[in-house]
Amino acid sequence: MEATLSLEPAGRSCWDEPLSITVRGLVPEQPVTLRAALRDEKGALFRARALYRADAHGELDLARAPALGGSFTGLEPMGLLWAMEPERPFWRLVKRDVQTPFVVELEVLDGHEPDGGRLLARAVHERHFMAPGVRRVPVREGRVRATLFLPPEPGPFPGIIDLFGVGGGLLEYRASLLAGKGFAVMALAYYNYDDLPKTMETMRIEYFEEAVNYLRGHPEVKGPGIGLLGISKGGELGLAMASFLKGITAAVVINGSVAAVGNTICYKDETIPPVTILRNQVKMTKDGLKDVVDALQSPLVEQKSFIPVERSDTTFLFLVGQDDHNWKSEFYANEISKRLQAHGKEKPQIICYPEAGHYIEPPYFPLCSAGMHLLVGANITFGGEPKPHSVAQLDAWQQLQTFFHKQLGG
């Protein structure tokens, strides 16, 4: 009998969809190695492998069989994706063109040899970032540079602005995936893109106000208010937007700072200066990476750098990686909660994920535990352990969708 490798859904799926992976036609109890590989748009290779044993009928179902070794162990039906590691050190998997899929190659090899035995079966699967019918609309309105993703017609839909962190540019993959869940999501660039400023010495909230007004006024966006989704620097800017601007009903902040960091935040005649960087608090890990988690002065010490969240009437959800080494995300979330409550505002929901790092991405993205930090100018540790981080990403994705549907009336 010839071994066959089958995937469900067959041929193609959305990146955030679980896959069912099954091998049939093996010898009873046969030891095999499964390998997965994909290349990003820059040609960087990501790979994972796991050792398995077929059952008494010569079948292997990753939903029932535990991995015995390799990139992960135990019952992990999606481990071959979330446990992928880059061939280049410190390389983060990012989808730059959401109109094309990532192509995943899967192989089944005989035995448990490190170099892999005889090839028994292979399959190719496309992981897409736009569900069928999702519409992609580039936005150039006034100063706003963005891409709006709309679900299949007819609308109107709950609207969300999506913000990423330091590095700038325009990342669309989270917005495009969320549009497949019934939201009108605008991925918003704010520097280092098109004709926007190349650097971010000063973040003017008027730019973001223009984006909020554009989305709120869009015929396919239902009002009265919109949502905000921000990670890292995008979370910090989302907090500033919710503090200064009207019309933001709900905000999800993933590992964001309550202090201005690395640049001044301005709105009209108000200025929030950045907290002091404590260079003597930067430590080195045993792997020779910088650990900057203690390198920012507390906004409790430098109160003028504390974003005035108490002005906000937004309902917040904070998603926190408890092993975030970019900055003290859990501390920031708790301080925001204290300040909101001290001013008679609603207590925000805070969900903490043990052993999760900084970049809590949509499901099945591999953990980026270390990499170049543009403000630091060196490779730093971002924290996290692969397995708990993957669990956090799966839960966070569900939590933020449930929250936005509830708050924005999806």
Phi, psi and chi 1 to 4 in degrees:
 res  aa     phi    psi   chi1   chi2   chi3   chi4
   1 MET       -  144.9 -113.4 -178.1   99.2      -
   2 GLU   -96.1  138.5 -154.7  174.2  -61.7      -
   3 ALA   -73.0  142.6      -      -      -      -
   4 THR  -127.1  143.1   55.7      -      -      -
   5 LEU  -111.0  119.3  172.4   58.1      -      -
   6 SER  -123.2  144.2   59.3      -      -      -
   7 LEU  -121.1  145.2  -69.2   93.2      -      -
   8 GLU  -132.4  122.6 -164.7   57.2   50.1      -
   9 PRO   -61.1  149.6   -3.5    9.6      -      -
  10 ALA   -81.5  140.6      -      -      -      -
  11 GLY    80.2  -51.3      -      -      -      -
  12 ARG  -151.1  154.1   60.0  171.6  -73.3  163.2
  13 SER  -158.7  170.0   57.7      -      -      -
  14 CYS   -82.0  150.4  -89.3      -      -      -
  15 TRP   -55.3  -36.3  179.2  -89.7      -      -
  16 ASP   -89.8    5.9   61.9  -30.1      -      -
  17 GLU   -87.2  139.0  -95.1 -176.6  -86.6      -
  18 PRO   -69.5  151.9   20.6  -25.2      -      -
  19 LEU  -114.7  142.4  -86.0  177.4      -      -
  20 SER  -101.6  124.2  152.5      -      -      -
  21 ILE  -119.3  122.2  -58.2  171.2      -      -
  22 THR  -134.5  141.0  -40.8      -      -      -
  23 VAL  -119.3  131.2 -172.6      -      -      -
  24 ARG  -123.9  161.8  -65.6 -174.5 -179.5   84.7
  25 GLY    82.8   21.3      -      -      -      -
  26 LEU   -89.1  168.2  -63.0  167.7      -      -
  27 VAL   -74.5  143.6  175.8      -      -      -
  28 PRO   -50.8  133.7  -29.1   35.2      -      -
  29 GLU    63.2   16.9  -46.3  -73.5  -19.9      -
  30 GLN   -66.2  130.0 -178.0  174.4   -6.0      -
  31 PRO   -78.0  132.2   24.5  -25.2      -      -
  32 VAL  -137.7  159.9  -70.1      -      -      -
  33 THR  -116.5  131.2  -59.9      -      -      -
  34 LEU  -104.8  136.4  -95.1   66.8      -      -
  35 ARG  -126.3  142.9  -68.2 -161.5  -55.0 -150.6
  36 ALA  -128.9  144.2      -      -      -      -
  37 ALA  -147.7  146.1      -      -      -      -
  38 LEU  -146.9  155.9   70.4   79.4      -      -
  39 ARG  -113.6  137.7  -77.8 -170.7 -171.2  -83.6
  40 ASP   -80.9 -178.6   72.1    6.7      -      -
  41 GLU   -69.4  -14.9  -74.0  118.7  -33.3      -
  42 LYS   -96.4    6.8  -61.3 -161.4  170.1  174.6
  43 GLY    87.1    2.4      -      -      -      -
  44 ALA   -73.0  135.9      -      -      -      -
  45 LEU   -94.6  133.5 -177.0   64.4      -      -
  46 PHE  -119.1  135.8  -74.1   77.0      -      -
  47 ARG  -141.2  152.1  -74.4 -172.3  -67.6 -156.0
  48 ALA  -144.8  154.2      -      -      -      -
  49 ARG  -144.5  151.8   60.4 -171.1  -77.9  -84.3
  50 ALA  -148.6  145.8      -      -      -      -
  51 LEU   -97.5  134.0  -46.4  178.9      -      -
  52 TYR  -135.3  169.9  -72.2   97.8      -      -
  53 ARG  -132.8  131.7 -164.9  172.8  -66.3  -78.2
  54 ALA   -67.1  159.4      -      -      -      -
  55 ASP   -82.6 -173.6   66.7   12.7      -      -
  56 ALA   -64.7  -17.5      -      -      -      -
  57 HIS  -100.5    6.6  -53.8  -72.9      -      -
  58 GLY    75.9   25.3      -      -      -      -
  59 GLU  -114.1  153.7  -76.7 -160.8   10.6      -
  60 LEU  -138.0  116.0  172.2   62.6      -      -
  61 ASP  -118.1  117.0  178.1   -6.7      -      -
  62 LEU   -65.4  -14.8  -92.2   52.2      -      -
  63 ALA   -79.5  -13.2      -      -      -      -
  64 ARG  -120.5  -23.9  -67.9 -154.1  -50.5  -98.5
  65 ALA  -101.6  130.4      -      -      -      -
  66 PRO   -78.2  146.4   27.6  -30.8      -      -
  67 ALA   -72.5  137.1      -      -      -      -
  68 LEU   -96.7   -5.7  -51.3  171.4      -      -
  69 GLY   167.6  179.4      -      -      -      -
  70 GLY   107.7 -139.3      -      -      -      -
  71 SER   -70.8  -17.9  -55.1      -      -      -
  72 PHE  -160.2  167.0   56.2   92.6      -      -
  73 THR  -132.6  162.2   55.6      -      -      -
  74 GLY    90.9 -173.1      -      -      -      -
  75 LEU   -81.5  101.2 -164.7   60.8      -      -
  76 GLU  -139.4   83.2  -63.1  -65.5  -16.4      -
  77 PRO   -58.4  -25.0  -19.4   27.6      -      -
  78 MET  -111.3   11.6  -68.3  -65.0  -73.0      -
  79 GLY   -57.3  -33.5      -      -      -      -
  80 LEU   -64.5  -18.0  -73.3  167.9      -      -
  81 LEU   -96.3  -55.9  -77.5  175.8      -      -
  82 TRP   -69.5  -20.3   64.6 -110.1      -      -
  83 ALA   -92.2    7.3      -      -      -      -
  84 MET   -60.8  143.4  -80.6 -171.7  171.1      -
  85 GLU  -125.6  145.5  -70.6 -174.8   35.8      -
  86 PRO   -76.2  144.2   27.6  -30.7      -      -
  87 GLU   -66.0  -39.6 -159.6  173.5   40.7      -
  88 ARG   -81.7  130.8  -61.5 -178.2 -163.6 -176.9
  89 PRO   -64.3  149.9  -10.8   20.4      -      -
  90 PHE    63.7   24.0  -46.0  127.2      -      -
  91 TRP   -98.2  125.5 -163.9 -105.8      -      -
  92 ARG   -95.4  134.4  176.7  179.1  165.3 -160.4
  93 LEU   -77.5  117.6 -176.7   62.5      -      -
  94 VAL  -132.5  137.9  170.4      -      -      -
  95 LYS   -95.3  118.4 -170.8   73.7 -179.7   90.5
  96 ARG   -94.9  -34.4  -59.0 -161.5  179.0  -88.0
  97 ASP  -116.7  104.1  176.5    7.4      -      -
  98 VAL   -75.9   -5.7  -61.8      -      -      -
  99 GLN   -84.0   -7.4  -63.1  174.8   97.4      -
 100 THR  -120.2  153.0   61.5      -      -      -
 101 PRO   -87.7  165.2   32.1  -33.6      -      -
 102 PHE   -84.0  134.1  -86.8  144.0      -      -
 103 VAL  -100.8  117.7  178.5      -      -      -
 104 VAL  -100.3  127.6 -178.8      -      -      -
 105 GLU  -103.1  127.8  -67.3 -176.0   29.5      -
 106 LEU  -116.7  138.9  -67.9  144.2      -      -
 107 GLU  -132.8  145.4  -65.0  178.3  -32.6      -
 108 VAL  -113.9  123.1 -175.1      -      -      -
 109 LEU  -118.3  147.1  -55.4  159.3      -      -
 110 ASP   -71.5  135.9 -174.5   25.1      -      -
 111 GLY    82.1 -176.0      -      -      -      -
 112 HIS  -118.2   20.9  -73.2  168.8      -      -
 113 GLU   -65.7  142.9  -70.1   81.3   34.9      -
 114 PRO   -56.8  -38.1  -21.2   28.6      -      -
 115 ASP   -84.7   -5.5  -60.2  -28.3      -      -
 116 GLY    86.8  135.5      -      -      -      -
 117 GLY   -88.5 -151.3      -      -      -      -
 118 ARG   -65.8  138.0 -172.7  168.9   56.4   90.7
 119 LEU   -71.6  122.9 -178.8   66.8      -      -
 120 LEU  -100.2  -36.2  -57.8  174.3      -      -
 121 ALA  -162.2  155.5      -      -      -      -
 122 ARG  -146.8  160.2   68.8 -173.1  -66.1  -86.9
 123 ALA  -150.5  154.5      -      -      -      -
 124 VAL  -121.2  135.1  172.6      -      -      -
 125 HIS  -135.3  135.6 -171.8   87.2      -      -
 126 GLU   -95.9  128.0  -66.9 -174.1   -8.2      -
 127 ARG  -108.8  109.8  -63.1  -76.6  -83.0  172.0
 128 HIS   -94.9  159.0  -74.5 -100.7      -      -
 129 PHE  -114.2   -0.3  -73.2   81.7      -      -
 130 MET  -130.6  117.2  -71.3  174.1   70.1      -
 131 ALA   -64.5  154.9      -      -      -      -
 132 PRO   -54.0  131.7  -26.8   34.5      -      -
 133 GLY    91.5  -13.4      -      -      -      -
 134 VAL   -67.5  137.0  165.8      -      -      -
 135 ARG  -106.4  137.6  -65.0  165.5  -74.7  156.8
 136 ARG  -111.9  120.0  178.9 -179.0  178.8  -85.1
 137 VAL  -124.8  107.2 -175.2      -      -      -
 138 PRO   -62.6  139.5  -20.4   32.6      -      -
 139 VAL  -118.6  122.6  176.2      -      -      -
 140 ARG  -133.8   88.4  -69.3  179.5   67.5  100.0
 141 GLU  -124.0  115.6  -75.3  -73.3  -32.4      -
 142 GLY    59.5 -125.4      -      -      -      -
 143 ARG   -89.3   -9.4  -71.5  179.7  -60.4  172.6
 144 VAL   -71.5  128.3  176.7      -      -      -
 145 ARG  -120.8  114.5  -59.5  -68.4  175.1  -96.7
 146 ALA  -160.6  175.7      -      -      -      -
 147 THR  -132.7  127.2  -52.9      -      -      -
 148 LEU  -100.4  129.9  178.5   60.4      -      -
 149 PHE  -111.1  126.1  -69.0   89.6      -      -
 150 LEU  -117.2  138.7  -64.2  163.0      -      -
 151 PRO   -65.2  169.9  -17.6   30.5      -      -
 152 PRO   -56.9  147.5  -23.2   32.4      -      -
 153 GLU   -65.5  162.6  -66.0  174.3  -72.5      -
 154 PRO   -94.8  155.0   32.2  -30.1      -      -
 155 GLY   -92.8 -154.3      -      -      -      -
 156 PRO   -77.3  162.7   28.9  -33.5      -      -
 157 PHE  -123.0  156.3  -48.5   99.2      -      -
 158 PRO   -62.3  135.1  -10.8   21.8      -      -
 159 GLY  -100.3  141.5      -      -      -      -
 160 ILE  -137.2  136.0  -61.6  169.0      -      -
 161 ILE   -97.9  131.5  -70.8  177.5      -      -
 162 ASP  -113.3  125.2 -172.8   20.7      -      -
 163 LEU  -124.4  130.2  -66.1  161.8      -      -
 164 PHE   -99.5 -171.2  -86.0   87.4      -      -
 165 GLY  -105.1 -152.9      -      -      -      -
 166 VAL   -59.7  141.7  169.3      -      -      -
 167 GLY   122.2  -31.9      -      -      -      -
 168 GLY    67.0 -152.4      -      -      -      -
 169 GLY    76.0 -163.5      -      -      -      -
 170 LEU  -133.1  105.5 -177.7   55.0      -      -
 171 LEU   -98.5  128.2  -64.9  176.9      -      -
 172 GLU  -113.4   -8.4  -59.6  178.7  -11.2      -
 173 TYR   -68.1  -30.4   58.5   88.4      -      -
 174 ARG   -75.4  -41.2 -168.6  166.7   59.2 -171.6
 175 ALA   -63.2  -43.7      -      -      -      -
 176 SER   -65.6  -38.1   66.1      -      -      -
 177 LEU   -68.7  -40.8  -72.3  170.6      -      -
 178 LEU   -67.5  -30.1  -94.2 -176.9      -      -
 179 ALA   -63.0  -27.2      -      -      -      -
 180 GLY   -70.7   -6.9      -      -      -      -
 181 LYS  -106.2   10.1  -46.7  -64.5 -178.9 -172.0
 182 GLY    98.8   15.5      -      -      -      -
 183 PHE  -111.5  148.2  -60.3  101.6      -      -
 184 ALA   -91.1  109.3      -      -      -      -
 185 VAL  -117.9  126.6 -167.7      -      -      -
 186 MET  -107.8  111.1 -172.1  164.7   82.0      -
 187 ALA   -76.5  119.6      -      -      -      -
 188 LEU  -110.9  123.2  179.3   63.6      -      -
 189 ALA   -83.4  149.7      -      -      -      -
 190 TYR  -136.2   -9.2   53.6   90.6      -      -
 191 TYR  -164.8  165.1   86.8  104.4      -      -
 192 ASN    56.0   43.9 -166.1   23.5      -      -
 193 TYR  -154.7  134.0  176.9   77.5      -      -
 194 ASP    50.3 -126.9 -161.9   46.1      -      -
 195 ASP   -98.7   15.8   57.3   -5.0      -      -
 196 LEU   -74.5  163.4  -66.8  172.3      -      -
 197 PRO   -55.0  146.6  -23.2   31.3      -      -
 198 LYS   -78.0  -26.4  -71.3  -77.1  170.6  -85.2
 199 THR  -124.8  178.5   59.2      -      -      -
 200 MET  -130.4   48.4   50.4  173.8 -159.0      -
 201 GLU   -57.2  -41.4  -82.1   89.4   57.4      -
 202 THR  -129.3  128.6  -52.6      -      -      -
 203 MET  -102.9  110.7  -78.1  -72.3  134.4      -
 204 ARG   -93.5  120.7  -61.1 -159.1  171.7  -84.4
 205 ILE   -70.8  -18.8  -62.1  -57.6      -      -
 206 GLU   -56.3  -35.4  -75.4   85.3  -11.4      -
 207 TYR   -60.9  -45.8  171.4   77.0      -      -
 208 PHE   -68.4  -32.3  -60.8   91.3      -      -
 209 GLU   -62.1  -40.4 -173.9  169.6   31.1      -
 210 GLU   -60.3  -40.5 -139.7  175.8  -62.7      -
 211 ALA   -66.3  -42.4      -      -      -      -
 212 VAL   -60.4  -46.4  169.2      -      -      -
 213 ASN   -64.2  -38.5  -68.3  -19.9      -      -
 214 TYR   -61.7  -48.5  169.8   78.1      -      -
 215 LEU   -68.4  -41.4 -168.9   61.9      -      -
 216 ARG   -63.3  -30.0  -72.6 -177.9   72.8 -163.9
 217 GLY   -88.2   -1.9      -      -      -      -
 218 HIS   -72.1  134.2 -165.2  -76.9      -      -
 219 PRO   -61.0  -24.0   15.4  -27.4      -      -
 220 GLU   -96.1    8.6  -70.0 -159.8   56.2      -
 221 VAL  -108.9  126.6  172.8      -      -      -
 222 LYS   -87.7  142.0   69.3 -167.7 -130.8 -175.4
 223 GLY   -94.4 -163.6      -      -      -      -
 224 PRO   -81.8  -29.8   26.5  -31.6      -      -
 225 GLY  -110.6  170.8      -      -      -      -
 226 ILE  -121.0  175.0   59.2  164.4      -      -
 227 GLY  -107.1  160.8      -      -      -      -
 228 LEU  -127.8  138.1  -81.8 -175.8      -      -
 229 LEU  -129.5  121.0  171.5   58.2      -      -
 230 GLY  -141.4  140.8      -      -      -      -
 231 ILE  -119.0  140.8 -175.7  167.8      -      -
 232 SER    59.9 -124.6 -169.8      -      -      -
 233 LYS   -56.2  -35.9 -174.9   76.1 -175.4  175.0
 234 GLY   -63.8  -30.8      -      -      -      -
 235 GLY   -70.6  -42.3      -      -      -      -
 236 GLU   -60.0  -46.6  171.5 -164.7  -33.8      -
 237 LEU   -67.7  -35.0  -69.1  167.2      -      -
 238 GLY   -61.7  -39.7      -      -      -      -
 239 LEU   -63.9  -42.1  -78.6  170.7      -      -
 240 ALA   -64.0  -41.7      -      -      -      -
 241 MET   -61.5  -46.1  -70.2  166.3   72.3      -
 242 ALA   -65.5  -28.0      -      -      -      -
 243 SER   -77.9  -37.5  -56.9      -      -      -
 244 PHE   -99.9  -26.6  -71.5  118.5      -      -
 245 LEU  -107.5  154.3  -52.9  178.3      -      -
 246 LYS   -96.2  161.8  -66.3  -78.4  167.3  -97.1
 247 GLY    91.7    5.8      -      -      -      -
 248 ILE  -104.2  104.0  -62.9  161.5      -      -
 249 THR   -76.6  -41.1  -56.6      -      -      -
 250 ALA  -143.0  143.8      -      -      -      -
 251 ALA  -140.3  134.4      -      -      -      -
 252 VAL  -109.2  121.7  175.5      -      -      -
 253 VAL  -113.0  118.1  174.7      -      -      -
 254 ILE  -103.0  111.8  -55.6  171.3      -      -
 255 ASN    47.9   56.1  -71.7  -28.1      -      -
 256 GLY  -102.9  164.5      -      -      -      -
 257 SER  -104.0  144.1  161.6      -      -      -
 258 VAL   -90.5   -7.4   73.9      -      -      -
 259 ALA  -102.0  151.2      -      -      -      -
 260 ALA   -68.8  130.9      -      -      -      -
 261 VAL  -126.9  123.8  175.6      -      -      -
 262 GLY    80.7  -13.0      -      -      -      -
 263 ASN  -159.3  163.5   58.6  -94.3      -      -
 264 THR   -82.3  142.0  -57.0      -      -      -
 265 ILE  -107.8  127.6  -65.2  173.5      -      -
 266 CYS  -124.0  141.8  -64.0      -      -      -
 267 TYR  -144.1  119.3 -176.6   62.2      -      -
 268 LYS    52.4 -118.9  -63.4 -171.8  173.6  161.1
 269 ASP  -100.6   15.4   55.0   -0.2      -      -
 270 GLU  -103.6  144.1  -73.3 -169.7   75.1      -
 271 THR  -134.1  131.6  -60.1      -      -      -
 272 ILE  -111.9  110.1  -56.7  171.1      -      -
 273 PRO   -76.6  155.9   29.3  -31.9      -      -
 274 PRO   -72.2  151.1   24.1  -30.5      -      -
 275 VAL   -67.5  155.4  -76.4      -      -      -
 276 THR   -67.8  138.5  -57.1      -      -      -
 277 ILE   -90.7  125.1  -65.4  170.3      -      -
 278 LEU   -96.9   85.8  -50.8  171.4      -      -
 279 ARG   -62.5  -28.3  -60.5 -156.7 -178.2  -85.2
 280 ASN   -73.5   -6.5   60.8  -19.9      -      -
 281 GLN   -96.4   -0.3  -66.6  -60.6  -47.2      -
 282 VAL   -74.5  128.8  177.0      -      -      -
 283 LYS  -111.3  165.5  -62.1  179.2 -179.7   65.7
 284 MET  -109.8  137.0  -65.6  -59.6  -81.5      -
 285 THR   -82.7  170.5   68.9      -      -      -
 286 LYS   -65.0  -19.8   59.1 -178.4 -171.3  -44.1
 287 ASP   -89.1    6.1  -56.6  -34.5      -      -
 288 GLY    80.0   19.6      -      -      -      -
 289 LEU   -97.0  152.5  -63.4  164.5      -      -
 290 LYS   -79.4  139.0  -70.1 -169.5  170.6  178.9
 291 ASP  -114.2  110.6 -176.0  -14.0      -      -
 292 VAL  -104.3   12.4  -59.7      -      -      -
 293 VAL   -60.2  -28.5   75.2      -      -      -
 294 ASP  -100.0   10.6  -65.5  -39.9      -      -
 295 ALA   -91.4    7.7      -      -      -      -
 296 LEU  -115.5  133.4  -66.2  174.4      -      -
 297 GLN   -62.3  145.2 -178.6   57.0  -84.8      -
 298 SER   -70.1  137.6  166.7      -      -      -
 299 PRO   -68.8   -9.2   22.8  -30.8      -      -
 300 LEU   -75.5  -28.0  -59.6 -177.2      -      -
 301 VAL   -81.7  -45.0  174.8      -      -      -
 302 GLU  -107.8   78.6  -64.0 -178.6   -3.5      -
 303 GLN   -60.2  -28.8  -73.8  -84.4  -10.8      -
 304 LYS   -67.2  -14.9   60.8 -170.2 -175.6  -50.7
 305 SER   -92.3   -4.2  -64.8      -      -      -
 306 PHE   -77.1  120.6 -157.9  117.2      -      -
 307 ILE   -64.5  131.0  -65.7  165.1      -      -
 308 PRO   -76.2   67.6   28.2  -33.3      -      -
 309 VAL   -61.7  -22.8  -70.0      -      -      -
 310 GLU   -64.1  -15.6   66.7  -82.0    1.3      -
 311 ARG   -79.5  -13.4  -61.0 -174.7 -164.5  175.0
 312 SER   -83.1  143.5  179.4      -      -      -
 313 ASP  -108.9   15.1  -68.1  -43.7      -      -
 314 THR   -74.0  145.3  -57.6      -      -      -
 315 THR   -88.2  127.2  -59.2      -      -      -
 316 PHE  -109.7  147.3  -70.8  103.6      -      -
 317 LEU  -127.4  123.6  167.6   61.3      -      -
 318 PHE  -106.4  125.9  -67.6   94.0      -      -
 319 LEU  -110.1  120.5  -58.6  173.2      -      -
 320 VAL  -125.0  126.6  170.7      -      -      -
 321 GLY   -88.2  117.3      -      -      -      -
 322 GLN   -73.2   -9.7  -71.5 -176.9  -64.8      -
 323 ASP  -110.6   21.9 -167.4   38.8      -      -
 324 ASP   -63.7  121.6 -176.9   -3.1      -      -
 325 HIS  -106.4    5.0  -82.5 -104.4      -      -
 326 ASN   -71.3  -42.9 -174.9   76.6      -      -
 327 TRP  -166.8 -178.7   52.6   28.1      -      -
 328 LYS   -90.1   73.0  -63.4 -179.7  175.9  174.6
 329 SER   -60.5  -40.0  -64.0      -      -      -
 330 GLU   -67.5  -43.6 -171.9  176.6    4.4      -
 331 PHE   -58.5  -46.0  166.5   71.9      -      -
 332 TYR   -60.8  -46.0  -65.7  147.6      -      -
 333 ALA   -61.1  -42.7      -      -      -      -
 334 ASN   -66.6  -38.6  -72.3  -32.9      -      -
 335 GLU   -67.6  -37.1  -71.0  -53.8  -39.0      -
 336 ILE   -62.3  -45.1  -67.6  162.7      -      -
 337 SER   -58.9  -45.2  179.4      -      -      -
 338 LYS   -61.3  -44.9  -76.2 -176.3 -153.3  167.0
 339 ARG   -67.8  -41.8 -179.7  165.2  -63.7 -157.0
 340 LEU   -59.9  -47.0  -73.6  169.7      -      -
 341 GLN   -67.0  -35.9  -69.3  174.8   82.3      -
 342 ALA   -62.4  -24.4      -      -      -      -
 343 HIS  -104.0   20.7  -73.2   80.1      -      -
 344 GLY    73.5   16.6      -      -      -      -
 345 LYS   -90.8  164.1  -61.5  -68.3  167.9   87.2
 346 GLU   -61.7  138.2  173.9 -176.4   12.1      -
 347 LYS   -69.3  125.4 -178.1 -178.4 -178.3 -180.0
 348 PRO   -76.7  157.1   28.8  -32.2      -      -
 349 GLN   -82.3  130.4 -172.1 -176.8    0.8      -
 350 ILE  -122.8  124.1  -58.6  174.4      -      -
 351 ILE  -115.0  120.1  -58.4  173.7      -      -
 352 CYS  -104.1  136.2  -68.9      -      -      -
 353 TYR  -114.7  110.1  -63.8  105.9      -      -
 354 PRO   -62.6  140.0   13.8  -20.9      -      -
 355 GLU    62.1   16.9  -65.4 -177.4  -84.5      -
 356 ALA   -94.4  144.9      -      -      -      -
 357 GLY   -94.5 -153.3      -      -      -      -
 358 HIS   -79.5  -50.3 -175.4   60.1      -      -
 359 TYR   -86.1   84.6  -73.7  116.8      -      -
 360 ILE   -84.7  104.6  -64.0  176.4      -      -
 361 GLU  -102.1  177.3  -62.7  -96.6   33.2      -
 362 PRO   -58.7  160.8  -26.2   35.9      -      -
 363 PRO   -53.2  148.8  -25.5   32.5      -      -
 364 TYR    75.0   -1.4  -44.6  124.0      -      -
 365 PHE   -68.6  135.6  -89.2   91.5      -      -
 366 PRO   -64.1  149.0   -9.5   18.5      -      -
 367 LEU   -61.7  130.2  165.6   67.7      -      -
 368 CYS  -101.6   95.9  173.5      -      -      -
 369 SER   -88.9  -12.1   63.6      -      -      -
 370 ALA  -159.1  150.9      -      -      -      -
 371 GLY   174.2 -177.7      -      -      -      -
 372 MET   -69.7  128.3  174.1   55.8   67.9      -
 373 HIS  -109.9  117.4 -168.2  -61.0      -      -
 374 LEU   -67.2  -29.2  -67.5  168.6      -      -
 375 LEU   -73.5  -31.0  -76.4  179.2      -      -
 376 VAL   -86.2  -32.4 -178.7      -      -      -
 377 GLY    76.2   26.4      -      -      -      -
 378 ALA  -156.4  167.0      -      -      -      -
 379 ASN   -74.3  128.2  -73.5  -41.3      -      -
 380 ILE  -121.8  164.5   73.3  160.4      -      -
 381 THR   -86.1  131.9  173.6      -      -      -
 382 PHE   -99.1   -7.0  -69.9  119.8      -      -
 383 GLY    83.6  175.8      -      -      -      -
 384 GLY   101.6  151.2      -      -      -      -
 385 GLU  -118.0  138.1  -67.7  -63.8  -30.4      -
 386 PRO   -51.4  -50.6  -28.2   34.6      -      -
 387 LYS   -66.1  -55.8  164.1   75.2  179.1  137.8
 388 PRO   -63.1  -30.3    6.6  -13.7      -      -
 389 HIS   -65.8  -39.9 -167.9   87.8      -      -
 390 SER   -65.8  -37.4   75.7      -      -      -
 391 VAL   -63.5  -42.7  170.8      -      -      -
 392 ALA   -61.5  -43.9      -      -      -      -
 393 GLN   -62.2  -40.9  -68.5 -171.6  156.9      -
 394 LEU   -63.7  -46.4 -157.9   54.3      -      -
 395 ASP   -68.9  -44.9 -173.6   70.8      -      -
 396 ALA   -58.5  -39.7      -      -      -      -
 397 TRP   -61.4  -43.9 -167.7 -122.8      -      -
 398 GLN   -67.8  -43.4  -68.8  -51.1  -41.8      -
 399 GLN   -61.0  -44.3  -64.9  -79.5    2.0      -
 400 LEU   -70.7  -34.6   69.2   87.0      -      -
 401 GLN   -66.7  -44.9  -72.0  176.0   55.2      -
 402 THR   -60.3  -43.9  -58.3      -      -      -
 403 PHE   -61.7  -48.1  173.9   80.6      -      -
 404 PHE   -67.4  -40.5  -80.1  134.2      -      -
 405 HIS   -60.7  -41.1  -83.3  -57.8      -      -
 406 LYS   -68.9  -48.9 -177.1 -177.9  166.1 -168.9
 407 GLN   -75.1  -32.7  -59.7  -60.3  -28.8      -
 408 LEU  -103.1    1.5  -57.5  174.7      -      -
 409 GLY    66.3   51.7      -      -      -      -
 410 GLY   -72.9      -      -      -      -      -
